[in-house]
Amino acid sequence: MKVNDQSSQNKPQSAKINLTQVAEGYGLDKVAKSSWQSFGLAIFAGAFIALAFVFYITVTTGSQGSWGMTRFIGGLAFSLGLILVVVCGGELFTSTVLSTVAWAQKKVTNSDLVKTWGRVYAGNFVGAMLMVLLIFLAGMYQLDGGRWGLSALNIAQHKLHHSWTQAFVLGILCNMMVCLGVWMTFATKDVLTKVVLVMLPVAMFVSSGFEHSIANMFMVPMGIAIHQFADPAWFEALNISPDKYADLTVMNFVFNNLIPVTLGNIVGGGVFVGLGYWLVDNAGLKQVATKSVNSTIDQSVDSGSKVD
């Protein structure tokens, strides 16, 4: 019986992955990329998220299912965006804010942090705008007898009807889910596992109506483009007046949605998830170190007592 106990103790145990340390390396990698590489990958990420929103609109337009199930299916479709970012490579602002972990460890300076966030945000914007241009020129707003475009208009307008506080909090909630999804991928190197891990967090935030700044960079400008440049006959065929969407303006979008949602995304991902886990992990390491020191002192005292 003793032999079995000893053999079980000698079995090698797989080392537990410290996700905070992985997140630290993740943040360092974001900062270490050259400006052009980071900017280029950010353009891809902005386009990926835009394509995911196109998928969402296509899946949910004209759906006869229940409200919740329709949004859940749309959320699963939208998860394509983060899947493409994780698998194909891309710099997405909402996950890049996890670089706060490396910053908290003093591995990244304030200047490097702000520069990295700035160029990724700008690259995401360029990618989103390119997709607005391509999707509009492709005439996708005319799909399903024009109802695809009507869905886009309604979604875009809805995003501008939040109060500033509501948009900020919805931004926090959204990026908590995005960054928790990314955080889970730190636990594995298997690509398929990473894909599965990010799907439900994304589906949850999309179906619940949380606000994602980069997704909004595509969605609201898409609504503005349809409102401003769609053929008047398109509105007539749907029996709606363009005046109904008069509040779809660039200024309204920037000040009533993009700014509060972006700030909320930073707090949700960079502070609540990134710094939150760092604080918990750091406190745990300090406690272990304290116990180790106390144990060493006790052993020294016991040894001295035996000598006496």
C-alpha positions as CSV (number, residue, x, y, z in Angstrom):
1,M,0.0,0.0,0.0
2,K,2.9,2.3,0.8
3,V,4.5,1.5,-2.5
4,N,1.4,2.7,-4.4
5,D,1.3,5.9,-2.5
6,Q,4.9,6.7,-3.2
7,S,4.5,5.9,-6.9
8,S,1.5,8.2,-7.2
9,Q,3.5,11.0,-5.6
10,N,6.4,10.4,-8.1
11,K,4.1,10.8,-11.1
12,P,4.9,14.0,-13.0
13,Q,2.2,16.6,-12.7
14,S,1.5,19.1,-15.5
15,A,2.4,22.6,-14.5
16,K,-0.5,24.9,-14.1
17,I,-0.5,27.7,-16.6
18,N,-0.3,31.2,-15.0
19,L,-2.7,33.1,-17.2
20,T,-1.5,36.5,-15.8
21,Q,2.0,35.8,-16.9
22,V,0.7,34.8,-20.4
23,A,-1.3,38.0,-20.5
24,E,1.9,39.9,-19.6
25,G,3.7,38.4,-22.6
26,Y,0.6,39.1,-24.7
27,G,0.8,42.8,-23.8
28,L,4.5,42.9,-24.4
29,D,4.0,41.4,-27.9
30,K,1.5,44.1,-28.7
31,V,4.0,46.9,-27.8
32,A,7.0,45.1,-29.4
33,K,5.5,45.1,-32.9
34,S,6.7,47.7,-35.3
35,S,4.3,50.6,-35.9
36,W,3.5,49.6,-39.5
37,Q,3.0,45.9,-38.6
38,S,0.7,46.8,-35.7
39,F,-1.2,49.3,-37.8
40,G,-1.6,46.8,-40.7
41,L,-2.8,44.0,-38.5
42,A,-5.2,46.5,-36.9
43,I,-6.7,47.2,-40.3
44,F,-7.3,43.5,-40.8
45,A,-8.9,43.3,-37.3
46,G,-11.2,46.2,-38.0
47,A,-12.3,44.6,-41.3
48,F,-12.9,41.2,-39.5
49,I,-15.2,42.7,-37.0
50,A,-17.1,44.6,-39.7
51,L,-17.5,41.4,-41.7
52,A,-18.9,39.8,-38.5
53,F,-21.5,42.5,-38.2
54,V,-22.5,41.9,-41.9
55,F,-22.9,38.2,-41.0
56,Y,-25.0,39.2,-37.9
57,I,-27.4,41.4,-40.0
58,T,-27.7,38.8,-42.7
59,V,-28.6,36.1,-40.2
60,T,-31.1,38.1,-38.1
61,T,-32.9,40.0,-40.9
62,G,-36.4,38.7,-41.4
63,S,-36.0,36.0,-38.8
64,Q,-39.3,34.6,-37.5
65,G,-37.7,33.0,-34.4
66,S,-38.1,34.3,-30.8
67,W,-36.3,37.5,-29.9
68,G,-33.7,35.9,-27.6
69,M,-32.9,32.9,-29.9
70,T,-32.6,35.2,-32.9
71,R,-30.1,37.4,-31.1
72,F,-28.2,34.4,-29.8
73,I,-27.8,32.9,-33.3
74,G,-26.8,36.4,-34.5
75,G,-24.3,36.5,-31.6
76,L,-22.8,33.2,-32.7
77,A,-22.5,34.5,-36.2
78,F,-20.8,37.7,-34.9
79,S,-18.2,35.6,-33.1
80,L,-16.6,35.0,-36.5
81,G,-15.0,38.4,-36.0
82,L,-13.0,37.5,-32.9
83,I,-12.3,34.0,-34.3
84,L,-10.7,35.6,-37.3
85,V,-8.6,37.9,-35.1
86,V,-7.4,35.1,-32.9
87,V,-6.7,32.6,-35.6
88,C,-5.6,34.7,-38.6
89,G,-3.8,37.3,-36.5
90,G,-5.0,40.9,-36.0
91,E,-4.6,43.7,-33.6
92,L,-8.0,44.5,-32.1
93,F,-8.3,47.5,-29.7
94,T,-10.7,45.9,-27.3
95,S,-8.3,43.0,-26.6
96,T,-5.2,45.1,-26.9
97,V,-6.2,46.9,-23.7
98,L,-5.2,43.8,-21.8
99,S,-1.7,45.2,-22.2
100,T,-2.4,46.9,-18.9
101,V,-1.1,43.7,-17.3
102,A,2.4,44.3,-18.8
103,W,2.1,48.0,-17.8
104,A,1.2,47.1,-14.2
105,Q,4.4,45.0,-14.1
106,K,6.3,48.0,-15.3
107,K,7.3,46.2,-18.5
108,V,5.6,48.8,-20.6
109,T,5.9,52.6,-20.2
110,N,2.9,55.0,-20.3
111,S,4.1,56.3,-23.6
112,D,4.4,52.9,-25.2
113,L,1.0,51.9,-23.9
114,V,-0.8,55.0,-25.3
115,K,1.0,54.8,-28.6
116,T,0.1,51.1,-29.0
117,W,-3.6,51.7,-28.2
118,G,-3.7,54.8,-30.5
119,R,-2.3,53.1,-33.6
120,V,-4.4,49.9,-33.1
121,Y,-7.5,52.1,-32.6
122,A,-6.7,54.1,-35.8
123,G,-6.0,50.9,-37.8
124,N,-9.3,49.3,-36.7
125,F,-11.1,52.5,-37.8
126,V,-9.4,52.3,-41.3
127,G,-10.4,48.7,-41.6
128,A,-14.0,49.4,-40.6
129,M,-14.3,52.3,-43.0
130,L,-12.9,50.2,-45.9
131,M,-15.6,47.6,-45.2
132,V,-18.3,50.3,-45.1
133,L,-17.3,51.4,-48.5
134,L,-17.1,47.9,-50.0
135,I,-20.4,46.7,-48.4
136,F,-22.2,49.8,-49.6
137,L,-20.8,49.7,-53.1
138,A,-21.8,46.0,-53.2
139,G,-25.4,47.1,-52.6
140,M,-25.9,44.7,-49.8
141,Y,-28.5,47.1,-48.2
142,Q,-30.8,46.0,-51.0
143,L,-30.9,42.4,-50.0
144,D,-34.2,40.8,-49.0
145,G,-36.2,43.5,-50.7
146,G,-34.2,46.2,-48.9
147,R,-34.9,44.8,-45.4
148,W,-31.2,44.1,-44.9
149,G,-30.5,47.9,-45.2
150,L,-33.5,48.7,-43.0
151,S,-32.1,46.4,-40.3
152,A,-28.8,48.2,-40.5
153,L,-30.5,51.5,-40.2
154,N,-32.5,50.5,-37.1
155,I,-29.4,48.9,-35.4
156,A,-27.3,52.0,-36.1
157,Q,-30.0,54.4,-34.8
158,H,-30.6,52.3,-31.7
159,K,-27.0,52.7,-30.7
160,L,-27.4,56.5,-30.7
161,H,-30.3,56.4,-28.4
162,H,-28.4,55.3,-25.3
163,S,-27.7,57.9,-22.6
164,W,-24.0,58.7,-22.2
165,T,-23.9,56.7,-18.9
166,Q,-25.7,53.7,-20.4
167,A,-23.4,53.6,-23.4
168,F,-20.4,53.7,-21.1
169,V,-21.6,50.9,-18.9
170,L,-22.6,48.8,-21.9
171,G,-19.1,49.3,-23.1
172,I,-17.7,48.0,-19.8
173,L,-19.9,44.9,-19.9
174,C,-19.0,44.2,-23.6
175,N,-15.3,44.3,-23.1
176,M,-15.4,42.2,-20.0
177,M,-16.8,39.4,-22.1
178,V,-14.4,40.0,-25.0
179,C,-11.3,40.0,-22.8
180,L,-12.5,37.1,-20.7
181,G,-12.9,35.2,-24.0
182,V,-9.4,36.1,-25.0
183,W,-8.1,35.4,-21.5
184,M,-9.4,31.8,-21.7
185,T,-7.5,31.3,-24.9
186,F,-4.3,31.9,-23.0
187,A,-4.8,28.5,-21.4
188,T,-4.4,26.5,-24.6
189,K,-2.3,26.4,-27.8
190,D,-4.9,24.3,-29.7
191,V,-6.5,26.5,-32.4
192,L,-9.9,24.7,-32.4
193,T,-10.1,25.0,-28.6
194,K,-9.4,28.7,-28.9
195,V,-12.3,29.0,-31.4
196,V,-14.7,27.3,-29.2
197,L,-13.7,29.3,-26.1
198,V,-14.4,32.7,-27.7
199,M,-17.8,31.9,-29.2
200,L,-20.0,32.0,-26.1
201,P,-18.6,35.2,-24.6
202,V,-19.0,37.0,-27.9
203,A,-22.5,35.5,-28.4
204,M,-23.4,36.6,-24.9
205,F,-22.4,40.3,-25.3
206,V,-23.9,40.6,-28.8
207,S,-27.2,39.0,-27.9
208,S,-27.4,41.1,-24.7
209,G,-26.9,44.4,-26.6
210,F,-23.6,45.4,-25.0
211,E,-21.5,48.0,-26.9
212,H,-18.3,47.3,-28.8
213,S,-16.5,50.4,-30.0
214,I,-14.8,48.8,-33.1
215,A,-18.0,47.1,-34.2
216,N,-19.8,50.4,-33.9
217,M,-17.1,52.0,-36.1
218,F,-18.6,49.9,-38.9
219,M,-22.3,49.7,-37.9
220,V,-23.1,53.3,-37.3
221,P,-21.2,54.7,-40.3
222,M,-22.9,52.0,-42.4
223,G,-26.3,53.3,-41.3
224,I,-25.1,56.9,-42.0
225,A,-24.0,55.8,-45.5
226,I,-27.3,54.2,-46.3
227,H,-29.3,57.2,-45.0
228,Q,-27.2,59.7,-47.0
229,F,-26.5,57.8,-50.2
230,A,-29.2,55.2,-50.8
231,D,-31.5,55.8,-53.8
232,P,-34.6,57.7,-52.7
233,A,-36.6,54.9,-54.6
234,W,-35.2,52.4,-52.0
235,F,-36.9,54.4,-49.2
236,E,-40.1,54.7,-51.1
237,A,-40.2,50.9,-51.8
238,L,-39.9,50.3,-48.1
239,N,-42.5,53.0,-47.4
240,I,-40.3,54.9,-45.0
241,S,-39.1,58.5,-44.9
242,P,-35.3,59.3,-44.7
243,D,-36.2,61.9,-42.1
244,K,-36.9,59.1,-39.6
245,Y,-33.2,58.6,-39.4
246,A,-32.1,62.2,-39.4
247,D,-30.2,61.7,-36.1
248,L,-27.8,59.4,-37.9
249,T,-25.0,61.9,-38.1
250,V,-21.2,61.7,-37.5
251,M,-21.2,64.2,-34.6
252,N,-24.0,62.3,-32.9
253,F,-22.2,59.1,-33.3
254,V,-18.8,60.3,-32.0
255,F,-20.0,62.2,-29.0
256,N,-23.0,60.1,-27.9
257,N,-21.7,56.6,-28.7
258,L,-18.1,56.2,-29.8
259,I,-16.4,58.1,-27.0
260,P,-18.4,56.7,-24.0
261,V,-18.3,53.1,-25.5
262,T,-14.5,53.3,-26.1
263,L,-13.9,54.5,-22.5
264,G,-16.2,51.8,-21.2
265,N,-14.3,49.2,-23.3
266,I,-11.0,50.3,-21.7
267,V,-12.4,50.0,-18.2
268,G,-14.1,46.7,-18.8
269,G,-11.1,45.0,-20.4
270,G,-8.1,46.9,-19.3
271,V,-9.1,47.5,-15.7
272,F,-11.8,45.0,-14.6
273,V,-10.3,42.0,-16.4
274,G,-6.6,42.8,-16.9
275,L,-5.7,44.7,-13.8
276,G,-8.3,42.8,-11.8
277,Y,-6.6,39.4,-12.4
278,W,-3.2,41.0,-12.0
279,L,-4.1,42.3,-8.5
280,V,-5.5,39.0,-7.4
281,D,-2.5,37.0,-8.8
282,N,-0.1,39.5,-7.3
283,A,-1.7,39.3,-3.9
284,G,-1.5,35.5,-4.1
285,L,2.2,35.6,-4.9
286,K,2.9,37.9,-2.0
287,Q,1.0,35.6,0.3
288,V,3.0,32.6,-0.9
289,A,6.3,34.5,-0.4
290,T,5.3,35.6,3.1
291,K,4.5,32.0,4.0
292,S,7.8,30.9,2.6
293,V,9.7,33.5,4.6
294,N,7.8,32.5,7.8
295,S,8.5,28.8,7.2
296,T,12.2,29.5,6.7
297,I,12.3,31.6,10.0
298,D,10.5,28.8,11.9
299,Q,12.9,26.2,10.6
300,S,15.9,28.3,11.6
301,V,14.4,28.8,15.1
302,D,13.8,25.0,15.4
303,S,17.3,24.3,14.3
304,G,18.8,26.7,16.8
305,S,16.7,25.2,19.6
306,K,18.0,21.7,18.8
307,V,21.6,23.0,18.9
308,D,21.1,24.6,22.3
